[in-house]
Amino acid sequence: MNMISRDERKRQKGLKKFFNSFTYPIKGLKYAYRNEQNLTVDVGVAALVTIFGFIFKLNKYEWAIVILTMGLVIACELINTAIEATVDLVTEEYHPLAKVAKDTSAAAVFIFAIVAILVGLIIFLPKVIALF
């Protein structure tokens, strides 16, 4: 296999490199969606929230907050996946620091998921209450 250094790859220019820069994140999304159960749940919840957003006719500011929140939850999940994969690459044996890395990255997703639920309640709960 012809190996080139990271620096050489970074110096490469052109349309092929430009278009490849879009294929890599798509491959990452596909991998995570197929292999990470929590990401599948996050995408499903985002779809439901989007449907409810249309039903309750969110204004542009509410949409901005909801879209940003959904995107950040999914981004946190992807970062967590990357951290877990990197830890698994470095060691297959149990190590307390590997556990800390995995647990704290999972905790970051958990915290932001709670924030997303609170944002959802702030935006949607008054609209649901207004129905009754």
Secondary structure, 3 states (H helix, E strand, C coil): CCCCCHHHHHHCCCHHHHHHHHHHHHHHHHHHHHHCHHHHHHHHHHHHHHHHHHHCCCCHHHHHHHHHHHHHHHHHHHHHHHHHHHHHHHCCCCCHHHHHHHHHHHHHHHHHHHHHHHHHHHHHHHHHHHCC
